[in-house]
Amino acid sequence: MRQPTLAHLRFPVEQARGRRFPEPSHPYRNEFQRDRDRIVHSRAFRRLENKTQVFAPAISDHFRNRLTHTIEVSQIARTVSGVLGLDEDFTEALALAHDIGHPPFGHAGEAELDRIMSRYGDRFNHNLHALRLVEELETGYARFPGLNLTFEVREGIVKHSADFAPGEIPALDEYLPGLRPPLEAQLIDLCDEIAYNTADLDDGFIAGLITMAEVREEVTRFRELDDQMDFQFPGVADRVKMREIVRGLINWLVSSLMDGTVTAAHGLADVDEIRANPNRIARFSSEAMIGASELKDFLRGHVYNSERLEIGRRQSAGRIRTMFDLFLEDPHRMPAAYLEEHAEQPVFRTVCDYIAGMTDVFFERVRVQMNIP
């Protein structure tokens, strides 16, 4: 059993900067535990169950959706955080929130909404939308808008996958631009990468887009694990072998993330030095960086850019574009209560928020009602 090695870099929950709207402390949950629970009980989190990760459920009931993916990221992130001696509650809250800003139809939906919003000099980004959800759009509390999360969790939502300089994104200037987020937040993007790369390999195999032989040819670590399986369990079915290899890849990447992060953190004394460091500390070991890159390149070439998925992406993007224009032409097609809640913002932003909040299932229901082909 590994011993915690970066406990001195753990973000102290007692040093959290607080909430936008002050609240009394809870008798038996700390601030990050409360944030985690608020995220889990939010409507945005529940909607993840019916949002596409990569594969729509038409082919198989066993594909990951956005919610099951989020749970996988959370499991990995908690493991890494716990072994390194970091704050598991903080890490878990960020993992559970990392995808709540995604619109229907995965990255295809995000890209299309961003293209549409560029017409108006605006943009759509799922991390920025997640921040709007937790600050404004969730409406389950009488005392404040949004979820009133701690500063650190809100900062982690917008910084877990990218840093930004002062003035680069004016709307985010309060979130310490130019400084790195705490190590707990830095872990999320790489735990996300581990989860989706291995899951997409498994789902791509189930969907029939890839074969074991194709992965062996292009991904070194996969080939090594496949050889081990042939030696230990000769003749085992490919579907079982793939699941075993996927588990082996996860274990290898998780261990490499911990090793690479410990090495990069050498000599750093505290959280302030994490923030002031010119580069992120969370990283894979050198060998795993190469292996993760091979896996990503393979998935890009054989899964993400496959004609089968591209047809679905084009269709989804076209339907989002048509629905957006119809709502913009006649906003009263949207619920009256929704329009009233968002009366202070431009109509194009209200339409964007409404579509972004849809699940794939609800989008399809509205599409049929609006006679969108």
C-alpha positions as CSV (number, residue, x, y, z in Angstrom):
1,M,0.0,0.0,0.0
2,R,1.5,3.4,-1.0
3,Q,1.9,5.9,1.7
4,P,0.6,9.5,1.2
5,T,3.5,11.5,-0.3
6,L,2.1,15.0,-1.0
7,A,0.1,15.6,2.1
8,H,1.9,18.9,2.7
9,L,0.4,20.1,-0.6
10,R,-3.1,19.3,0.4
11,F,-5.4,22.3,0.2
12,P,-6.6,23.0,3.8
13,V,-10.4,23.2,3.8
14,E,-10.2,25.7,6.7
15,Q,-8.5,28.1,4.3
16,A,-11.3,28.1,1.8
17,R,-12.2,31.6,0.7
18,G,-15.8,31.1,1.4
19,R,-19.0,31.5,-0.6
20,R,-20.3,34.4,-2.5
21,F,-23.3,34.5,-0.2
22,P,-22.1,33.8,3.4
23,E,-23.7,30.9,5.2
24,P,-23.4,29.4,8.7
25,S,-21.1,26.3,8.9
26,H,-22.7,22.9,9.0
27,P,-22.5,20.9,12.2
28,Y,-21.0,17.7,10.7
29,R,-20.0,18.4,7.0
30,N,-17.0,20.5,6.0
31,E,-17.3,23.1,3.2
32,F,-16.1,20.8,0.4
33,Q,-18.4,18.0,1.5
34,R,-21.3,20.4,1.3
35,D,-20.2,21.5,-2.2
36,R,-20.0,17.8,-3.3
37,D,-23.5,17.1,-2.0
38,R,-25.0,20.2,-3.6
39,I,-23.6,19.2,-7.0
40,V,-25.0,15.7,-6.6
41,H,-28.5,17.0,-5.8
42,S,-28.5,19.6,-8.6
43,R,-30.7,19.2,-11.7
44,A,-27.7,19.7,-13.9
45,F,-26.0,16.7,-12.4
46,R,-29.1,14.5,-12.8
47,R,-29.4,15.5,-16.5
48,L,-26.0,13.9,-17.2
49,E,-27.8,10.5,-17.2
50,N,-29.4,11.3,-20.6
51,K,-26.5,13.1,-22.2
52,T,-24.2,11.4,-24.8
53,Q,-20.6,10.8,-23.9
54,V,-19.4,9.5,-27.3
55,F,-21.8,6.8,-28.4
56,A,-25.6,7.2,-28.5
57,P,-27.4,4.3,-26.7
58,A,-29.2,3.0,-29.9
59,I,-26.6,0.2,-30.5
60,S,-26.1,-1.0,-26.9
61,D,-27.4,-0.3,-23.4
62,H,-23.9,-0.7,-22.1
63,F,-22.2,2.4,-23.6
64,R,-21.1,5.1,-21.1
65,N,-23.2,8.2,-20.9
66,R,-22.1,11.5,-19.4
67,L,-23.2,10.5,-15.9
68,T,-21.5,7.1,-15.8
69,H,-18.3,8.7,-17.2
70,T,-18.5,11.3,-14.4
71,I,-18.7,8.5,-11.8
72,E,-15.7,6.8,-13.4
73,V,-13.7,10.1,-13.3
74,S,-14.7,10.6,-9.7
75,Q,-13.5,7.1,-8.7
76,I,-10.1,7.6,-10.3
77,A,-9.7,11.1,-8.9
78,R,-10.6,10.0,-5.4
79,T,-8.1,7.2,-5.6
80,V,-5.3,9.4,-6.8
81,S,-6.1,12.2,-4.3
82,G,-6.3,9.7,-1.4
83,V,-3.0,8.0,-2.2
84,L,-1.2,11.3,-2.6
85,G,-2.6,12.6,0.7
86,L,-4.7,15.4,-0.9
87,D,-8.2,16.5,0.0
88,E,-10.5,13.7,-1.4
89,D,-13.7,15.7,-0.8
90,F,-12.4,18.7,-2.7
91,T,-11.2,16.4,-5.5
92,E,-14.5,14.6,-5.6
93,A,-16.6,17.7,-5.8
94,L,-14.6,18.9,-8.8
95,A,-14.8,15.5,-10.5
96,L,-18.6,15.4,-10.1
97,A,-18.9,18.9,-11.5
98,H,-16.5,18.7,-14.3
99,D,-19.0,17.9,-17.1
100,I,-22.3,19.5,-15.8
101,G,-22.0,22.2,-18.4
102,H,-22.1,19.9,-21.4
103,P,-25.0,20.4,-23.8
104,P,-26.8,17.4,-25.5
105,F,-24.8,15.3,-28.1
106,G,-21.4,15.7,-26.5
107,H,-18.7,17.7,-28.1
108,A,-20.6,18.0,-31.3
109,G,-23.3,19.9,-29.4
110,E,-20.7,22.1,-27.7
111,A,-19.0,23.0,-31.0
112,E,-22.2,23.9,-32.7
113,L,-23.5,26.1,-29.9
114,D,-20.1,27.8,-29.9
115,R,-20.3,28.4,-33.7
116,I,-23.8,29.8,-33.3
117,M,-22.9,32.1,-30.4
118,S,-19.9,33.5,-32.4
119,R,-22.5,35.2,-34.6
120,Y,-23.3,37.5,-31.7
121,G,-19.7,38.1,-30.5
122,D,-20.2,35.6,-27.7
123,R,-19.1,32.0,-27.1
124,F,-20.2,28.7,-25.6
125,N,-17.7,26.6,-23.5
126,H,-18.9,23.8,-21.3
127,N,-16.6,24.9,-18.4
128,L,-17.9,28.5,-18.5
129,H,-21.4,27.2,-18.8
130,A,-20.9,25.0,-15.8
131,L,-19.8,28.1,-13.8
132,R,-23.0,29.9,-14.9
133,L,-25.0,26.8,-13.8
134,V,-23.6,26.8,-10.3
135,E,-23.7,30.6,-9.9
136,E,-27.0,31.5,-11.6
137,L,-29.0,28.9,-13.5
138,E,-29.7,26.4,-10.7
139,T,-32.7,27.6,-8.8
140,G,-33.2,25.2,-5.9
141,Y,-32.3,27.5,-3.0
142,A,-34.4,30.3,-1.5
143,R,-31.5,32.3,-0.1
144,F,-29.3,32.6,-3.2
145,P,-29.1,31.9,-6.9
146,G,-27.1,28.9,-8.1
147,L,-25.5,26.5,-5.6
148,N,-23.4,29.1,-3.8
149,L,-20.3,26.8,-3.9
150,T,-17.0,27.7,-2.3
151,F,-14.5,29.9,-4.3
152,E,-12.1,27.0,-4.7
153,V,-14.6,24.7,-6.3
154,R,-15.8,27.4,-8.6
155,E,-12.2,28.2,-9.5
156,G,-11.5,24.5,-10.1
157,I,-14.5,24.3,-12.5
158,V,-13.1,26.9,-14.8
159,K,-9.4,26.0,-14.4
160,H,-9.3,22.2,-14.1
161,S,-8.5,21.8,-17.8
162,A,-6.8,25.1,-18.7
163,D,-5.1,28.2,-17.2
164,F,-5.6,31.7,-18.3
165,A,-3.8,35.0,-18.0
166,P,-5.0,38.2,-16.4
167,G,-7.5,39.9,-18.8
168,E,-7.6,36.9,-21.1
169,I,-11.2,36.1,-20.0
170,P,-12.5,39.2,-18.3
171,A,-15.5,37.4,-16.9
172,L,-13.2,35.2,-14.9
173,D,-10.8,37.8,-13.5
174,E,-11.9,37.1,-9.9
175,Y,-10.6,33.5,-10.2
176,L,-6.9,34.3,-9.8
177,P,-5.8,34.5,-13.4
178,G,-2.1,33.8,-13.9
179,L,-2.0,31.4,-11.0
180,R,-2.3,27.7,-11.0
181,P,-5.3,26.1,-9.3
182,P,-4.7,23.8,-6.2
183,L,-3.3,20.3,-7.0
184,E,-6.7,18.7,-6.4
185,A,-8.1,20.7,-9.3
186,Q,-5.0,20.0,-11.5
187,L,-5.6,16.2,-11.2
188,I,-9.1,16.3,-12.7
189,D,-8.2,16.9,-16.3
190,L,-5.8,13.9,-16.3
191,C,-8.2,11.7,-14.4
192,D,-10.8,12.7,-17.0
193,E,-8.4,11.7,-19.8
194,I,-7.7,8.3,-18.2
195,A,-11.4,7.6,-17.9
196,Y,-12.5,8.6,-21.4
197,N,-9.5,7.1,-23.3
198,T,-10.0,3.7,-21.7
199,A,-13.8,3.8,-21.8
200,D,-13.9,5.0,-25.4
201,L,-11.6,2.1,-26.3
202,D,-13.9,-0.3,-24.6
203,D,-17.1,1.2,-26.1
204,G,-15.5,1.5,-29.6
205,F,-14.8,-2.3,-29.4
206,I,-18.4,-3.0,-28.3
207,A,-19.6,-0.8,-31.2
208,G,-17.6,-2.8,-33.7
209,L,-15.5,0.2,-34.8
210,I,-12.2,-1.3,-33.8
211,T,-10.6,-4.7,-33.5
212,M,-8.1,-6.1,-31.0
213,A,-5.6,-6.5,-33.8
214,E,-5.9,-2.8,-34.8
215,V,-5.2,-1.6,-31.3
216,R,-2.3,-4.0,-30.9
217,E,-0.6,-2.5,-34.0
218,E,-0.7,1.1,-32.8
219,V,-0.7,1.1,-29.0
220,T,2.4,-0.3,-27.3
221,R,1.0,-0.8,-23.8
222,F,-2.1,-2.5,-25.2
223,R,0.1,-5.0,-27.0
224,E,2.1,-5.7,-23.9
225,L,-1.1,-6.3,-21.8
226,D,-2.6,-8.4,-24.6
227,D,0.5,-10.6,-24.7
228,Q,0.2,-11.1,-20.9
229,M,-3.4,-12.1,-21.3
230,D,-2.5,-14.7,-24.0
231,F,0.1,-16.2,-21.6
232,Q,-2.1,-16.2,-18.5
233,F,-5.5,-17.0,-20.1
234,P,-5.1,-18.5,-23.5
235,G,-8.3,-18.8,-25.5
236,V,-10.3,-16.3,-23.4
237,A,-13.0,-14.5,-25.4
238,D,-12.0,-11.2,-26.9
239,R,-14.8,-9.3,-25.1
240,V,-13.4,-10.5,-21.7
241,K,-9.8,-9.9,-22.8
242,M,-10.7,-6.3,-23.7
243,R,-12.2,-5.6,-20.3
244,E,-9.1,-7.0,-18.6
245,I,-6.8,-5.0,-20.8
246,V,-8.8,-1.8,-20.1
247,R,-8.5,-2.4,-16.4
248,G,-4.7,-2.9,-16.9
249,L,-4.5,0.4,-18.8
250,I,-6.4,2.2,-16.1
251,N,-4.1,0.9,-13.4
252,W,-1.0,1.7,-15.4
253,L,-2.1,5.3,-16.2
254,V,-3.3,6.0,-12.6
255,S,0.0,4.8,-11.2
256,S,1.9,6.8,-13.8
257,L,-0.1,9.9,-12.9
258,M,0.8,9.5,-9.2
259,D,4.5,8.9,-10.0
260,G,4.7,11.8,-12.4
261,T,3.0,14.2,-10.1
262,V,5.2,13.3,-7.1
263,T,8.3,13.8,-9.2
264,A,7.1,17.2,-10.5
265,A,6.2,18.3,-7.0
266,H,9.6,17.7,-5.6
267,G,10.8,20.6,-3.6
268,L,7.5,22.4,-3.4
269,A,6.6,23.4,0.2
270,D,3.0,24.3,0.2
271,V,-0.2,25.3,-1.7
272,D,1.1,28.8,-2.4
273,E,4.1,27.3,-4.2
274,I,1.7,25.1,-6.3
275,R,-0.2,28.3,-7.3
276,A,2.9,30.3,-8.1
277,N,4.6,27.6,-10.1
278,P,4.9,28.5,-13.8
279,N,3.7,25.1,-14.9
280,R,1.1,22.6,-13.7
281,I,2.4,19.9,-11.3
282,A,-0.1,17.1,-12.1
283,R,1.3,15.0,-15.0
284,F,2.0,11.5,-16.2
285,S,5.4,10.0,-16.1
286,S,7.4,10.3,-19.3
287,E,6.7,6.7,-20.4
288,A,2.9,7.1,-19.8
289,M,2.8,10.4,-21.7
290,I,3.9,8.5,-24.8
291,G,1.5,5.7,-24.1
292,A,-1.5,8.0,-23.5
293,S,-0.6,9.9,-26.7
294,E,-0.6,6.6,-28.7
295,L,-4.0,5.7,-27.3
296,K,-5.4,9.2,-28.1
297,D,-4.1,9.1,-31.6
298,F,-5.5,5.6,-32.2
299,L,-9.0,6.7,-30.9
300,R,-8.9,9.8,-33.0
301,G,-8.2,7.9,-36.1
302,H,-10.4,4.9,-35.6
303,V,-13.3,6.1,-33.4
304,Y,-13.8,9.8,-33.1
305,N,-13.2,10.5,-36.8
306,S,-15.0,7.4,-38.0
307,E,-17.7,8.1,-40.7
308,R,-20.3,6.4,-38.5
309,L,-19.8,8.9,-35.7
310,E,-19.3,11.8,-38.1
311,I,-22.7,11.2,-39.7
312,G,-24.4,11.4,-36.3
313,R,-22.4,14.6,-35.3
314,R,-23.4,16.4,-38.5
315,Q,-27.1,15.4,-38.0
316,S,-27.1,16.6,-34.4
317,A,-25.3,19.8,-35.2
318,G,-27.8,20.6,-38.0
319,R,-30.8,20.0,-35.7
320,I,-29.3,22.2,-32.9
321,R,-28.8,25.0,-35.5
322,T,-32.4,24.7,-36.7
323,M,-33.9,24.6,-33.3
324,F,-31.8,27.6,-32.2
325,D,-33.0,29.6,-35.1
326,L,-36.7,28.7,-34.5
327,F,-36.5,29.7,-30.9
328,L,-34.7,32.9,-31.8
329,E,-37.5,33.7,-34.3
330,D,-40.2,33.0,-31.8
331,P,-38.9,32.9,-28.2
332,H,-42.4,32.1,-26.9
333,R,-41.9,28.5,-28.1
334,M,-39.9,28.2,-24.9
335,P,-41.7,27.9,-21.5
336,A,-43.1,31.2,-20.2
337,A,-41.5,30.7,-16.7
338,Y,-38.1,30.1,-18.3
339,L,-38.4,33.3,-20.3
340,E,-39.5,35.3,-17.3
341,E,-36.5,34.0,-15.2
342,H,-34.1,35.1,-18.0
343,A,-35.7,38.3,-19.1
344,E,-32.7,40.4,-18.2
345,Q,-30.3,38.8,-20.7
346,P,-30.2,38.8,-24.6
347,V,-32.6,36.4,-26.3
348,F,-29.7,34.6,-28.0
349,R,-28.2,33.8,-24.6
350,T,-31.5,32.6,-23.3
351,V,-31.9,30.3,-26.3
352,C,-28.4,29.0,-25.9
353,D,-28.9,28.2,-22.2
354,Y,-32.2,26.5,-22.8
355,I,-30.7,24.2,-25.5
356,A,-27.6,23.6,-23.5
357,G,-29.7,22.4,-20.5
358,M,-31.5,19.8,-22.6
359,T,-30.8,16.1,-22.4
360,D,-30.5,14.2,-25.6
361,V,-33.9,12.6,-24.9
362,F,-35.6,15.9,-24.2
363,F,-34.0,17.5,-27.2
364,E,-35.5,14.7,-29.4
365,R,-38.9,15.2,-27.8
366,V,-38.8,19.0,-28.5
367,R,-37.5,18.4,-32.0
368,V,-40.5,16.2,-32.9
369,Q,-42.9,18.7,-31.5
370,M,-41.3,21.5,-33.6
371,N,-41.3,19.3,-36.7
372,I,-37.5,19.6,-37.2
373,P,-36.4,16.8,-39.6
